Amino acid sequence: MKHQYKWKAYLTLHSYSQLWLTPWGYTSTLPLDYQDMVDPVKRAIVSMRKLYGTQYQVGSTPDLLYISVGRAEDWAKGIAKIKYSYAVELRDTGTHGFVLPANQIIATAKEILAGLLTFFKEIRL
């Protein structure tokens, strides 16, 4: 893929479940550099939790949810060769599902900003 060297991270933001999902979604086999991918996210999750106590988890899609094919983070990691590739599922854990109450939107934005700032610092972006 042309210009792949310019990309250090690829993240998509979704609702809901409070998860940072790593490749691979189509198999329970983890990427060879899985621990390298998880370590900065663990620190990001700590930053996020400090604001409002919201709990996030990190892991592969099959480990935290189910086998799922055609995921963007799988393409980013496998084809585009972007080391840090994730799908981030924001609030909540199912009470409100895809319709997050308006009074939680700003808090969610502050959490993910704190997490992303920590994450980018950790990967030296």
Protein Blocks (a to p, Z undefined) as FASTA:
>chain_A
ZZklmpmbdcddddeehiacdddfkbcbdcfklmmmmmmmmmmmmmmmmmnopacddddf
klmmcgcehiaklmmmmmnopabacddddddehlnmmmccfklmmmmmmmmmmmmmmmmm
mnoZZ
